[in-house]
Amino acid sequence: MGPEWVAILALVALFVIGTLLPINMGALAYVAAWLVGMYALDLDEKTILGGVSGDLILTLIGVTYLFAIARNNGTVDLIVRSAVRAVGGRVALIPWVMFFVTALLTAIGAASPAACAIIGPIALGFAGRYRISPLMMGMMVVHGAQAGGFSPISIYGTITNSVMEGAGLPSSEIAVFLASLVVNFILALGLFVALGGRSLMSQRLDPADPDTLSDDLHRGGAAIPQRGYGTSTATGTKTANPGVRHDQVLTLVAFVAVAVIALAFDKNIGFVAITAAVLLNMLSPQQHKDAVKQIAWPTVLLVAGVSTYATVLTTAEAPEFVGTWAAGLGAVAIGALILCYVGGVVSAFASSTALLPVIIPIAVPLIADGGINAALFVAALAVSSTIVDVSPFSTNGALMLANRPDTVEEPVYYKQILTYGVLVTLVGPLLVWAALVLPGW
């Protein structure tokens, strides 16, 4: 058996074990990288560890550290509350508020599951209170997370762009970002129309009612400081006090500054984000003393481990092996479609974050054959591998199931999410491929 087969079989085992058992796939990937590298490829340990991208790891730490501070000081709460008030309490627009707020959170650096964990209970709380379809509301949150997930300063975007650069592919940060944004917006729009969104047009809530907003925004015991409200000493009741504190303003300014400095001045996003986080922490050291514990360490381990194993795969020439096989099917476009389905099906049961560093290098031989736009093909792979996170077997889908409103029974809601997840997995990669790859843009 050649080393490429050993590396591929170890990769399959890695995903199977990581799916069936509650073990971080990054830890499994380190074990696989060590064993395959040492005993199948005769690599030394220094070479194996050389696959970790310090730039990528720093970016993950920096942006999730900054997001943890934004959550601690109520900036996330402020964003959601302001968005609800901005639509004047129109119930039909609440699902879209949840979609775009979740997209904003992932776009500025929140891990997709973290954004869903914050906004999911809020969205499904509104769904239960105002008789909105829980399936529509929950999936709007997940699609929102994926819509913003490929911004140049997001976790997905950083991983994808870093892997493209490492594979020698011409990167197009905006193309990948817009592809994910548009596809997920179209899916969300379809859900809104199909599941009764238009019937909500006549319903309104009072955006000035602190009790209504407080109950919904903090459903499920979300650990977000409840700012912007006071208590009347005379009556003991809540009174609206929608002021914005200076630390929240500074946090919002920090996010804008990170985006501008990193993109406009071409500075390392990781260094810029962690600098902003440290400065905010210095201004309120007691409030944010535990923020470093909220960095997405499991995600950091996941990405570091899988990136290390991706280097072992490359050394074993497994991507070339699979890509050459796909290219040899007689049509490059058909090979591209197969890879889109591989990404979608695997990601429906495993980690999208873990899959991206592996699936993108496999596309290199297909791109080398010509006839396919590299940026759009990678965009198709990335979108196909993430839109399936609506599956109840994925973290995001499971979060929506766990936060179901009392108005729907769990078996019913599970079946609804499962049906929608299967539909997206079967049809999504085909539609994405047909839109981005088949026309040969």
Disulfide bonds with the S-S distance in Angstrom:
none
